Amino acid sequence: MDQATHAIRIDAADEHFHPRSSHPHWNESAWFGVVLPERQTTVYVYFFHRPNMSLSAGGVKVWDPSGRSEYDCLGYDYNRHLAMPYDADMFDFTLDNGLSVKMLEPFGHFRIRHRGALHLDLEWRKLTEPYAFGQNQGLDGWTTESEGFTNGHYQQYGRMTGTVTVGGEVIVVDHPSIRDRSWGPRDAVAARRMELMWCCASERNYFSVLAVSANPPGADAVLAVDDAVAFGFYCRDAMGAFVTGGTCRVVERGHDLSARRAELHATDELGRKLDATGTNLNTLVWPVYDRTYQLCAGMEWTFDGVTAGGEDWSCMPTEQARALLRAGGR
């Protein structure tokens, strides 16, 4: 792929709800994720709002190698069908299930609380500037464009601090963390498999790259396939740049199709090479959106002489996953 940036400009207004079309599935979503490699544990806060349906969804998930689904992981309190508060904004709301989010500074500081099946008290403060992308190969089939309205996606790294209390245990969090924000109609009707590989060792060394299968689901071999990078960002020694091309490859998958070992080889706009290898720490199978099979695999990544926690998030159409799982995986 000769050009894979698709960069767009964003400002503080993008931290709020956007002007939207009448599409019922207009979606405003966000995600905060942190991987604790020393205890092989991942913490997710994920939520989305669909204002045209007066619908919100959101909550918290905590998992380690002891469980792989919402039914047996360390902690899970996520609701898919909640009334959107009448006064909600993207990062200023409290849901009926106990999740509350408050933006204290755009792109800078967020407070996250949850009171329910587990308790969460976290704050996220920025380590890096956000990097943003418009409609592109990585979003086609997952989001669609509406004439006269923008859609887009950005990511940013910060430091997550605070505590998560689950099963009577208090987990102290003080780690680099990713956050992700998207908006636009979301149908996931014609999607191909995607792999999002990310890792943040510090504010000086990090990457996030999304790759998409070149083949439709019926012709996608899934394992040991070089998937072309659709977009990404790379920072080495505090010098950041957009990724312009490369490949991601999952070289070993578990029986549930989750990444066990993965490789990333990419080039940025400065001509630098990013070579990263990852090994699995944990996996949560989590179908956050209908018609998708999503595997959130915590990974330990090694790149540029550093090793740190991150992820390989695999997402594929449900029917593709069903066929592979019934055939015994790959």
N, C-alpha and C positions, 0 to 999 in steps of 0.2 A: 504494500500500500504506500503510495508516494506521499500522501498527505493525510494525517490522521488526527489533526488537532481539533478542527471545528470550534475554535474558541469563540466565546461571546463575552461581551462586557456586562458586568452586573454592578449593582450599587445597593445601598441600604434598603431601597424599596423592594428588592427581591427577597428580603427577609420577612415580608408580609404577604398576605394573599394577593394574587395577581388579578387584573382584569381577565374575565373568562368568557368563553363561549357558552352556549346553552347545552353543550354535550353533557348528558347525565353523569358520565364517568370522568368529568373534569376532576383531576386529582392533584392535591397539594400534599407532598409527603416529605418526611424527614427521618433521619436515622442517626443515632449516636452509638458507636460501637467501641469496645475496649477489650483487648485480649491480654490476659495475665499469664504469661508463659511459665512463670515459676510454679503456678498451681494448675496449669493446663485448663484454665477457666476463661470463658467469654461472657461478657455482659452486653446485652442489646437493649436499647430503648428505641422503639420504632412506632411511628404514628402517621396517619394520613387523614386528611379531611376531604370530603366531597360535598362542597357547599350546595350544588344543585340538587342533591339528594338529602340535605340536612343530616349527613352521616359522618361520623368520625370513627376511627379505629385506632387502637394503640395499647401499649403496655410494655412489660418488661419480661425478658427471658434470660436465664442464667444456666449455663451448662458446662460440664466437664466430661471426661471419658466415661463416667458412670451412667450416663443416659444419653439417648440420641433423639428423643422426640418430646413433644409437649407433655406426654403422659409419664415419662420417667426421668426427665432432666432435673437438675438441682432445684430450679425454681421457674415457674411460668405463670404469669398473670397478664394475659393479653386478650382483648375483646375485639371482635371484628365488626360488631354492629351496635354502635352507641349513638345516641342523639348528639349531634354537634351543638355545643353550647351557643346560644343566640349571640353572645358577645365575643366569641372566639376569634383570635387571630392566629397566624401560623405558629408562632412561638409564645403565645399568651393564652392559656386555657387550662381548665381543670375538667377532666372527664369523670363520668359516673363511676368508673372502676378504680378511681383513686390516683390516676396519673395526672400530674400537673407540671407544666413547663412554663418558664418565664425567661424571656430574653432581656438581659440587663444591659447589653451593648451589642449592636449589630456586628456580626462577624467577630465578636470579641468575648462575650461572657454570657453563659446560660446557666440557669438553675433548674434542676430536674428533681422532682419528688414523686414518690409512689407509696401509697398506703393501701395494702390489700393482702393477698396471699404471701407477699414478701414486702419488705420495706426497703426503700431506696432513698438516699440523700446524697446527691452528687452535684458538683459544679464543673463546668467545662470552660476553660479559658484558652484562647487561641495561642498556637505556636507558629502558625504559618498563615499567609494570605490564602483566600479561596482561589480555586481555579475552576473555570466554568466552560460548559460545552452546550452547543445547540443541537437541534435534530440531526442525527447522523446514523450511520450503519448500526451503532451500538444501541440506539433507541428505537429504530424502526421495528414495528410489530409490537413493541411494548407501549410506546406512546405514539400518538398521532398528532398531526398538526391541524389546527383550526384556523381557517382563513381570517386574517386580521388580528390574530392573537398570538402571543409568543408562547413557546414552551422551552424548557431547558433543564439543566442539571449542573450542580456544582458540588465540589467536595472541599474539605478543609481539615487540617490536623490541629488538634489542641491537646491540652493535658486535662485528664479527668481525675478529680479528687473527690474523696468522700467515702461513704460506706454503703454496702448492700447487706441486708440482714435476711438470711434465708435458712429455714430449718433450724433456727436457734443460733446459727453461726453468723458472726459479723465479719464480712470480707472487706478489708481495707483496700481502697483503690487509689493509686497514685501513679498513673501511666499515661503515655501518649495514647491518643484516641482519635478516631476518624468521625467526621460528621458529613452527612450527605443530604442534599436537598434537590427535589425535582418538582416540576409542575407541568400540567398539560393533560389532555384526555388519555386515559390508560385503559386499554382493552385487552392487550396480550393475546391477540387472535391469530397472528401470523408470525410468531416469534421463532427465532432460532436460538440454539443453546448459547449461553454466554458464560464467560469466566471473568470475575473481578478479582484481581490479585493486588493486595495492598499491604504495606508495612511502613511503620514510622518508628525508627530507632531514636530519633531526636529531631529538633527543629532544623538540624543541619543535614540529615540523611533520611530520605523517605521516598516512596514511590506509590503510585496507584495507577493501574493499567486495566482497561477492560477490553477483552477480545471476544470476537463473535465467530461462530462456526461458518465456514464458507459454504457448507452444504445444508440443504433442507433436512428436517428431522429424519426422514426415512432413509437418507443416504449419509447420515452423520455417524462415523465410527466411534466417536466419543473418547476413546482411549488412544493415547499416543498420537494425537492429531495436532498439527501446527495450526492454531487458530490465529487469524490476523488481528492485530491490535486496531481497535476502532478509535480509542482516545486514551489519553493518559498524561501523567505529569511525573517528573523525576527531579530530585534534588540531591546533589552530591556536594559535600563540604560547603553548605549554605548557598550554593548556586543552583537555582531552579530553572527548569525549562519544560516546555510541552514535549511530549513524546510524538514523534512523527511516523513511526513504523516499528514493526517487529512482530514477534510471535509468542504466544503462550502455549504451553503443552502440559497436560496432566499425564504423567508417565505411569502412575499407578492409582487405581481406584478401589475403594472398598466394595463390599457386597451391595451396599446401598447407593453406589455410584459416586460417593464423595471422594474428593481428592485426598490421596494418601501421600503422594509425592508429586511435585510440580516444578516446572522450569519456566523462566521468563527470559527472553532475549529481545531487547528493544534498543532503539536509537532515538536520541532527542534532537531538538532543533539546533543544539550546539555541536552536534556530531559525536556526542559521547555515547558509549555503549553501556547499557544496563544489563547485567547478567545476574540473575537471582535464582536460588533454589530453595524450595520449601518442603517441610515435612509436617505431617498432620499431628495436631495436639488434641483435637476433639471435633465432633460434628453434631449439628442439630439439623434434622430434617424438618423443614418449616414452610408450608405452603401459604405464604402471606397473602398472595393474590390467587384468585380462581384460575384454573387451567395452567398452573405452573407448579413445577417440582423444584424446590429450592433447597440447596445443601449449603449450610453455613459452616465451613470447615476452618476452625482456628489452626493457624500454621506458624511454625517457627521458620522465619526466612533468614537466609544469609546472602548478603550482597555488599560489595565495596568494603569487605573486611569486617563487617559488623553483623551481628545476629540479634534478631528481635522478633517480637510477636506481631502477627498480622493475620491475614485470612486469604483463602481461596473460596470465593462465593460462586457456586455453580448454579445455574438456573436453566431449566429446559422445559419445553411443553410437556404437560402431564401425559399425553398419549405416547410421546417418545419414551419417557421414563417408564411407563407401564410396560411397554413392549420389552425394554431392556431388562427390567426387574423380573418379569415373568420368564424371560429366557435365561435367568440366572446371572444377570450383570455381564460384565466384560472382564 
